């Protein structure tokens, strides 16, 4: 069920580049292998989640392909994926020998594919280290996968099933690493944002101080500032009128 979050994201953004098709393929392949393993061991209680997860992941993969390609190209890919998965199930159930070697081979293959599930969220880590954008890490998927591995790990301990237990331990470790990288870059991004805000506030304060310094000295006198300015302007106008009057008197005297 964890890939459903990726499908919701795909339906909202309509951008297939934000979602990896690898997670749908690996989850479907993992469900098919464990379905066959539990079927061969007559563990029908454990078959149920695999029987639900396999078609769901194929449906999710089909939705992804429908968004990524045009109908003329997406339909053959979707049809071949369903036919291929049914063929794989038939071959594993009816063609693999029902002996210890066959059971071990299917269990070990399922273990390897199960470990690959944890690497699907980690494929974004190189981009995170390069760009610092931690938001591309599918946190919800990572947490769901880790919780599922904890549950399956406990179930494997009860059954004393080592091939089922080993991948769960590895998956939990890889999920913890992914979450550690996410938390680190999120903390780093938060600190960078706070530092940027402080720098912006300091620049705004400096601009305010510069504006205050550029205000005329008359503003320092409070409410009397405009009065003093008007008085200075009036004195200047009176002086100009006086100079004009004296100039007129001089001209008349010369006449």
Kinemage of the C-alpha trace (Angstrom):
@kinemage 1
@onewidth
@group {chain A} dominant
@subgroup {mainchain}
@vectorlist {calphas} color= white
{ca unk a 1} P 0.000 0.000 0.000
{ca unk a 2} L 2.967 2.346 0.463
{ca unk a 3} L 3.250 3.251 -3.267
{ca unk a 4} L -0.265 4.713 -3.145
{ca unk a 5} L 1.272 7.902 -1.736
{ca unk a 6} L 3.366 8.195 -4.867
{ca unk a 7} L 0.269 7.728 -6.994
{ca unk a 8} L -1.541 10.488 -5.079
{ca unk a 9} L 1.449 12.757 -5.682
{ca unk a 10} L 1.420 11.824 -9.376
{ca unk a 11} L -2.294 12.595 -9.720
{ca unk a 12} L -1.806 15.996 -8.063
{ca unk a 13} L 1.298 17.114 -9.948
{ca unk a 14} L 0.732 15.137 -13.188
{ca unk a 15} L 4.518 15.027 -13.410
{ca unk a 16} L 5.894 11.453 -13.791
{ca unk a 17} L 9.448 12.675 -13.234
{ca unk a 18} L 8.607 13.241 -9.551
{ca unk a 19} L 7.781 9.537 -9.107
{ca unk a 20} L 9.964 6.499 -9.727
{ca unk a 21} L 8.476 3.518 -11.543
{ca unk a 22} L 11.125 1.319 -9.945
{ca unk a 23} L 9.229 1.130 -6.660
{ca unk a 24} L 6.126 -0.299 -8.367
{ca unk a 25} L 8.133 -2.911 -10.268
{ca unk a 26} L 10.120 -4.019 -7.229
{ca unk a 27} L 7.057 -4.153 -4.970
{ca unk a 28} L 5.107 -6.234 -7.510
{ca unk a 29} L 8.033 -8.603 -8.061
{ca unk a 30} L 8.578 -8.922 -4.321
{ca unk a 31} L 4.893 -9.731 -3.728
{ca unk a 32} L 4.907 -12.367 -6.464
{ca unk a 33} L 8.005 -14.128 -5.088
{ca unk a 34} L 6.747 -14.208 -1.503
{ca unk a 35} L 3.331 -15.329 -2.772
{ca unk a 36} L 4.946 -18.343 -4.418
{ca unk a 37} L 7.155 -19.052 -1.391
{ca unk a 38} L 4.222 -19.006 1.039
{ca unk a 39} L 2.086 -21.012 -1.394
{ca unk a 40} L 4.705 -23.744 -1.655
{ca unk a 41} L 4.961 -23.841 2.141
{ca unk a 42} L 1.169 -23.858 2.602
{ca unk a 43} L 1.270 -20.650 4.663
{ca unk a 44} L -2.055 -19.280 3.516
{ca unk a 45} L -2.285 -16.568 6.179
{ca unk a 46} L 0.881 -14.933 4.804
{ca unk a 47} L -0.370 -15.337 1.223
{ca unk a 48} L -3.256 -12.897 1.758
{ca unk a 49} L -1.237 -9.618 1.922
{ca unk a 50} L 0.820 -10.739 -1.095
{ca unk a 51} L -2.331 -11.588 -3.042
{ca unk a 52} L -3.620 -8.061 -2.344
{ca unk a 53} L -0.297 -6.270 -2.850
{ca unk a 54} L 0.538 -7.859 -6.214
{ca unk a 55} L -2.470 -6.597 -8.234
{ca unk a 56} L -2.419 -3.259 -6.402
{ca unk a 57} L 1.168 -2.582 -7.418
{ca unk a 58} L 0.396 -3.598 -10.988
{ca unk a 59} L -2.500 -1.134 -10.971
{ca unk a 60} L -0.208 1.591 -9.589
{ca unk a 61} L 2.360 0.804 -12.279
{ca unk a 62} L -0.350 0.987 -14.952
{ca unk a 63} L -1.457 4.430 -13.695
{ca unk a 64} L 2.130 5.633 -13.773
{ca unk a 65} L 2.638 4.416 -17.346
{ca unk a 66} L -0.646 6.025 -18.409
{ca unk a 67} L 0.650 9.398 -17.139
{ca unk a 68} L 4.123 8.966 -18.570
{ca unk a 69} L 3.315 7.856 -22.122
{ca unk a 70} L 0.640 8.441 -24.718
{ca unk a 71} L -2.185 5.866 -24.961
{ca unk a 72} L -0.747 4.321 -28.123
{ca unk a 73} L 2.469 3.483 -26.276
{ca unk a 74} L 1.222 3.022 -22.714
{ca unk a 75} L -1.350 0.310 -23.509
{ca unk a 76} L 1.209 -2.244 -24.831
{ca unk a 77} L 3.460 -1.631 -21.813
{ca unk a 78} L 0.586 -2.085 -19.358
{ca unk a 79} L -0.678 -5.228 -21.104
{ca unk a 80} L 2.791 -6.782 -21.269
{ca unk a 81} L 3.396 -6.076 -17.553
{ca unk a 82} L 0.216 -7.905 -16.517
{ca unk a 83} L 0.837 -10.822 -18.892
{ca unk a 84} L 4.468 -11.034 -17.815
{ca unk a 85} L 3.606 -11.109 -14.103
{ca unk a 86} L 0.987 -13.853 -14.581
{ca unk a 87} L 3.473 -15.848 -16.656
{ca unk a 88} L 6.135 -15.438 -13.976
{ca unk a 89} L 3.750 -16.682 -11.281
{ca unk a 90} L 2.819 -19.724 -13.365
{ca unk a 91} L 6.457 -20.581 -14.046
{ca unk a 92} L 7.454 -20.246 -10.389
{ca unk a 93} L 4.525 -22.331 -9.163
{ca unk a 94} L 4.537 -25.124 -11.745
{ca unk a 95} L 8.041 -25.259 -13.248
{ca unk a 96} L 10.317 -24.820 -10.234
{ca unk a 97} L 10.932 -28.239 -8.622
{ca unk a 98} L 9.148 -28.810 -5.326
{ca unk a 99} L 12.194 -29.737 -3.317
{ca unk a 100} L 14.564 -28.109 -0.856
{ca unk a 101} L 16.730 -26.576 -3.587
{ca unk a 102} L 13.713 -25.026 -5.308
{ca unk a 103} L 12.304 -23.657 -2.073
{ca unk a 104} L 15.667 -22.212 -1.070
{ca unk a 105} L 16.160 -20.607 -4.478
{ca unk a 106} L 12.785 -18.867 -4.392
{ca unk a 107} L 13.294 -17.756 -0.783
{ca unk a 108} L 16.756 -16.325 -1.484
{ca unk a 109} L 15.521 -14.534 -4.617
{ca unk a 110} L 12.629 -13.058 -2.644
{ca unk a 111} L 15.096 -11.957 0.035
{ca unk a 112} L 17.247 -10.087 -2.504
{ca unk a 113} L 14.231 -8.403 -4.108
{ca unk a 114} L 12.904 -7.518 -0.668
{ca unk a 115} L 16.155 -5.735 0.135
{ca unk a 116} L 15.846 -3.816 -3.139
{ca unk a 117} L 12.637 -2.253 -1.783
{ca unk a 118} L 14.688 -0.246 0.695
{ca unk a 119} L 16.918 1.038 -2.094
{ca unk a 120} L 14.008 2.574 -4.003
{ca unk a 121} L 13.680 5.576 -1.636
{ca unk a 122} L 17.492 5.768 -1.458
{ca unk a 123} L 17.831 6.379 -5.193
{ca unk a 124} L 17.027 10.031 -4.485
{ca unk a 125} L 19.943 10.431 -2.083
{ca unk a 126} L 22.599 11.321 -4.713
{ca unk a 127} L 20.385 14.188 -5.876
{ca unk a 128} L 19.893 15.277 -2.266
{ca unk a 129} L 23.642 15.320 -1.601
{ca unk a 130} L 24.193 17.296 -4.799
{ca unk a 131} L 21.384 19.844 -4.551
{ca unk a 132} L 20.508 19.792 -0.857
{ca unk a 133} L 16.805 19.421 -1.705
{ca unk a 134} L 15.584 16.993 0.953
{ca unk a 135} L 11.924 17.319 -0.095
{ca unk a 136} L 12.350 14.779 -2.901
{ca unk a 137} L 12.871 11.967 -0.368
{ca unk a 138} L 9.580 10.019 -0.044
{ca unk a 139} L 9.419 10.139 3.740
{ca unk a 140} L 5.971 8.566 4.060
{ca unk a 141} L 6.927 5.633 1.834
{ca unk a 142} L 10.150 5.177 3.762
{ca unk a 143} L 8.339 5.102 7.122
{ca unk a 144} L 5.688 2.683 5.867
{ca unk a 145} L 8.323 0.342 4.445
{ca unk a 146} L 10.239 0.459 7.723
{ca unk a 147} L 7.113 -0.248 9.787
{ca unk a 148} L 6.203 -3.130 7.467
{ca unk a 149} L 9.696 -4.573 7.834
{ca unk a 150} L 9.442 -4.393 11.630
{ca unk a 151} L 6.171 -6.365 11.518
{ca unk a 152} L 7.464 -8.917 9.035
{ca unk a 153} L 10.689 -9.228 11.007
{ca unk a 154} L 8.744 -10.113 14.129
{ca unk a 155} L 6.720 -12.628 12.126
{ca unk a 156} L 9.929 -14.165 10.751
{ca unk a 157} L 11.336 -14.504 14.267
{ca unk a 158} L 8.218 -16.390 15.352
{ca unk a 159} L 8.531 -18.718 12.357
{ca unk a 160} L 12.338 -19.018 12.679
{ca unk a 161} L 12.456 -18.071 8.999
{ca unk a 162} L 15.950 -16.699 8.356
{ca unk a 163} L 15.455 -15.828 4.638
{ca unk a 164} L 12.472 -13.701 5.663
{ca unk a 165} L 14.215 -12.118 8.660
{ca unk a 166} L 17.487 -11.035 7.013
{ca unk a 167} L 15.973 -8.666 4.435
{ca unk a 168} L 13.779 -7.048 7.083
{ca unk a 169} L 16.826 -6.205 9.205
{ca unk a 170} L 18.648 -4.790 6.170
{ca unk a 171} L 15.593 -2.789 5.104
{ca unk a 172} L 15.190 -1.276 8.577
{ca unk a 173} L 18.863 -0.234 8.582
{ca unk a 174} L 18.631 1.333 5.109
{ca unk a 175} L 15.419 3.155 6.010
{ca unk a 176} L 17.082 4.574 9.111
{ca unk a 177} L 19.996 5.803 6.980
{ca unk a 178} L 17.567 7.475 4.571
{ca unk a 179} L 15.704 9.149 7.419
{ca unk a 180} L 19.008 10.282 8.923
{ca unk a 181} L 19.971 11.969 5.640
{ca unk a 182} L 16.529 13.592 5.447
{ca unk a 183} L 16.747 14.968 8.996
{ca unk a 184} L 20.292 16.235 8.449
{ca unk a 185} L 19.489 18.195 5.297
{ca unk a 186} L 16.218 19.449 6.752
{ca unk a 187} L 18.063 20.791 9.812
{ca unk a 188} L 20.741 22.279 7.542
{ca unk a 189} L 18.102 23.915 5.339
{ca unk a 190} L 16.313 25.359 8.373
{ca unk a 191} L 19.546 26.852 9.707
{ca unk a 192} L 20.329 28.346 6.299
{ca unk a 193} L 16.840 29.894 6.124
{ca unk a 194} L 17.206 31.376 9.619
{ca unk a 195} L 20.609 32.819 8.730
{ca unk a 196} L 19.148 34.316 5.553
{ca unk a 197} L 16.297 35.905 7.520
{ca unk a 198} L 18.755 37.400 10.022
{ca unk a 199} L 20.856 38.848 7.217
{ca unk a 200} L 17.770 40.360 5.595
{ca unk a 201} L 16.677 41.889 8.902
{ca unk a 202} L 20.127 43.391 9.442
{ca unk a 203} L 20.098 44.938 5.976
{ca unk a 204} L 16.626 46.378 6.586
{ca unk a 205} L 17.809 47.872 9.896
{ca unk a 206} L 20.850 49.426 8.187
{ca unk a 207} L 18.646 51.001 5.523
{ca unk a 208} L 16.365 52.429 8.199
{ca unk a 209} L 19.342 53.993 9.993
{ca unk a 210} L 20.606 55.503 6.740
{ca unk a 211} L 17.208 57.058 6.058
{ca unk a 212} L 17.093 58.519 9.554
{ca unk a 213} L 20.515 60.080 9.088
{ca unk a 214} L 19.467 61.645 5.781
{ca unk a 215} L 16.492 63.501 7.361
{ca unk a 216} L 17.144 67.326 7.695
{ca unk a 217} L 18.259 68.606 11.049
{ca unk a 218} L 14.923 70.341 11.462
{ca unk a 219} L 13.313 66.963 12.057
{ca unk a 220} L 15.351 66.619 15.241
{ca unk a 221} L 13.289 69.427 16.865
{ca unk a 222} L 10.121 67.410 17.073
{ca unk a 223} L 6.916 69.292 16.269
{ca unk a 224} L 8.814 72.618 15.880
{ca unk a 225} L 10.696 71.276 12.890
{ca unk a 226} L 8.165 72.398 10.232
{ca unk a 227} L 7.790 75.794 11.938
{ca unk a 228} L 11.534 76.417 11.860
{ca unk a 229} L 11.706 75.418 8.241
{ca unk a 230} L 8.855 77.775 7.278
{ca unk a 231} L 10.503 80.583 9.258
{ca unk a 232} L 13.755 80.092 7.408
{ca unk a 233} L 11.942 80.163 4.067
{ca unk a 234} L 10.112 83.401 5.058
{ca unk a 235} L 13.344 85.106 6.106
{ca unk a 236} L 14.908 84.184 2.808
{ca unk a 237} L 11.951 85.602 0.855
{ca unk a 238} L 12.085 88.871 2.879
{ca unk a 239} L 15.796 89.202 2.173
{ca unk a 240} L 15.149 88.688 -1.536
{ca unk a 241} L 12.436 91.386 -1.543
{ca unk a 242} L 14.745 93.803 0.289
{ca unk a 243} L 17.538 93.276 -2.189
{ca unk a 244} L 15.116 93.917 -5.062
{ca unk a 245} L 13.898 97.172 -3.395
{ca unk a 246} L 17.426 98.486 -2.859
{ca unk a 247} L 18.253 97.737 -6.476
{ca unk a 248} L 15.250 99.771 -7.660
{ca unk a 249} L 16.261 102.772 -5.438
{ca unk a 250} L 19.809 102.721 -6.830
{ca unk a 251} L 18.525 102.805 -10.394
{ca unk a 252} L 16.218 105.756 -9.698
{ca unk a 253} L 19.019 107.719 -7.996
{ca unk a 254} L 21.220 107.297 -11.045
{ca unk a 255} L 18.491 108.731 -13.184
